């Protein structure tokens, strides 16, 4: 089994899904607990990155997604960004819709706006979106004097051939 994975699932995804809550031994149950969270974080196995000047409760942030379009539940959203100032989302992630009966039928699922590339804060190439099952890659963080950055690679993820994204 590949390091950092349990079966086909990245450890980071499992930690988010199956973390215990409300247990007296958890650190957040301690009075005055403030989590020690890095302001810039990368979760490459699930293709997510987060940038802010401080955490928790950042004054503003940018979340970035670029990973794989291979999961059955994936949205076609490589290089998607979400941006917020305080509690106000400026570039909003639509999320998903209530699941109709045909949601898990691939020939129908990707016709829903919320799932399509058009329904996300990312680019279309020649008016065309991304295709289910294609790879993407998250690189970084990169940093230098006065900046921190991530790069998302979506080459070959679009309906248009030969695209560098």
VOGU-3710 file (C-alpha; in Angstrom, 3 decimals, decimal comma):
1> xxxxxxxxxx> 0,000/0,000/0,000  1,304/3,449/-0,952  2,432/5,663/1,965  -0,187/8,142/3,094  -3,052/6,031/1,742  -5,551/3,515/3,083  -6,722/1,448/0,145  -7,670/3,937/-2,555  -8,239/6,816/-0,106  -5,617/9,455/0,825
11> xxxxxxxxxx> -5,038/9,682/4,595  -5,918/13,415/4,539  -9,397/12,663/3,182  -9,955/9,978/5,806  -8,794/12,291/8,604  -11,379/14,861/7,511  -14,189/12,305/7,220  -13,683/10,159/10,293  -12,275/12,443/12,951  -13,907/11,994/16,370
21> xxxxxxxxxx> -15,804/14,938/17,849  -17,121/15,767/21,315  -14,664/13,496/23,159  -13,235/14,892/26,445  -9,687/13,851/25,490  -9,676/15,970/22,302  -7,616/19,181/22,534  -10,543/21,403/21,510  -12,370/20,354/24,693  -9,723/22,246/26,737
31> xxxxxxxxxx> -10,799/25,729/27,863  -9,157/28,464/25,786  -7,901/26,021/23,150  -6,743/27,681/19,933  -5,614/25,302/17,181  -2,121/25,746/15,805  -2,877/25,889/12,088  -0,372/27,008/9,477  -1,559/29,990/7,408  -0,420/28,249/4,212
41> xxxxxxxxxx> -1,276/24,576/3,939  -1,071/21,992/1,193  -2,974/18,713/1,013  -1,528/17,251/-2,201  -3,137/13,821/-1,908  -6,586/15,424/-2,113  -5,490/18,319/-4,346  -6,320/21,218/-2,019  -4,309/24,210/-0,816  -5,119/27,076/1,544
51> xxxxxxxxxx> -3,447/30,504/1,774  -4,094/33,149/4,435  -2,065/35,635/6,485  -2,946/33,877/9,769  -5,130/31,131/11,244  -7,477/30,344/12,866  -10,100/32,898/11,811  -8,110/34,493/8,980  -9,031/38,040/7,888  -9,036/36,733/4,287
61> xxxxxxxxxx> -8,143/33,509/2,492  -7,828/31,759/-0,830  -8,551/28,052/-1,218  -7,285/26,308/-4,344  -8,117/22,906/-5,838  -6,148/20,951/-8,414  -5,876/17,198/-8,123  -7,687/14,476/-9,978  -10,983/14,256/-11,816  -11,063/10,479/-11,373
71> xxxxxxxxxx> -13,295/10,114/-8,289  -16,882/9,097/-8,970  -18,159/12,103/-7,027  -15,756/14,681/-8,439  -16,678/18,048/-9,876  -14,932/19,163/-13,077  -13,067/21,921/-11,238  -9,278/21,692/-11,558  -7,583/25,005/-10,679  -10,732/26,227/-8,938
81> xxxxxxxxxx> -10,344/29,062/-6,415  -12,526/30,230/-3,534  -11,793/33,651/-2,022  -13,190/35,228/1,150  -12,691/38,351/3,240  -13,781/37,761/6,812  -16,997/35,776/6,634  -17,902/37,052/3,158  -17,214/34,781/0,214  -16,140/36,801/-2,850
91> xxxxxxxxxx> -15,472/33,918/-5,247  -18,069/31,395/-4,138  -17,956/27,614/-4,457  -21,461/26,529/-5,445  -21,134/23,181/-3,739  -23,476/20,504/-4,949  -27,182/20,190/-5,531  -29,690/17,829/-3,951  -28,988/14,447/-5,470  -31,631/13,562/-8,067
101> xxxxxxxxxx> -32,062/9,935/-9,136  -29,715/10,292/-12,131  -26,914/12,094/-10,244  -24,685/9,007/-10,150  -25,185/8,190/-13,823  -22,073/9,639/-15,497  -23,856/10,448/-18,759  -26,219/12,748/-16,792  -24,217/13,842/-13,765  -21,773/16,055/-15,646
111> xxxxxxxxxx> -24,615/17,921/-17,353  -25,504/19,612/-14,055  -24,184/23,168/-13,881  -22,883/22,824/-10,299  -20,696/19,880/-11,338  -19,429/21,318/-14,651  -16,325/23,440/-15,196  -18,644/26,372/-16,005  -20,091/26,146/-12,499  -16,716/26,767/-10,832
121> xxxxxxxxxx> -14,192/29,569/-10,468  -11,816/28,160/-13,055  -11,234/28,630/-16,778  -12,877/27,258/-19,890  -10,611/26,616/-22,877  -12,186/27,553/-26,181  -15,523/27,556/-24,366  -14,975/23,917/-23,369  -14,729/22,401/-19,906  -12,880/19,569/-18,228
131> xxxxxxxxxx> -13,492/15,835/-18,644  -14,127/13,257/-15,916  -11,231/10,902/-15,199  -8,424/13,246/-16,248  -5,455/14,002/-13,974  -4,414/17,271/-12,438  -1,583/18,139/-10,102  -1,039/20,531/-7,201  2,506/21,858/-6,766  3,860/23,992/-3,965
141> xxxxxxxxxx> 3,840/25,928/-1,872  6,564/27,996/-3,449  7,778/31,033/-1,594  10,126/33,916/-1,960  10,501/37,422/-0,691  6,959/38,707/-0,127  4,999/35,835/-1,676  3,742/32,277/-1,305  2,153/30,476/-4,255  0,749/27,210/-5,525
151> xxxxxxxxxx> 0,597/25,943/-9,080  -2,165/23,782/-10,440  -1,562/21,752/-13,582  -4,616/20,816/-15,617  -2,864/19,958/-18,892  -4,883/17,387/-20,795  -7,919/17,721/-18,517  -10,010/19,633/-21,071  -12,223/18,585/-23,973  -9,797/20,552/-26,168
161> xxxxx> -6,689/18,521/-27,080  -3,163/19,865/-26,593  -4,223/22,392/-23,987  -1,735/23,675/-21,451  -3,634/24,867/-18,427
//
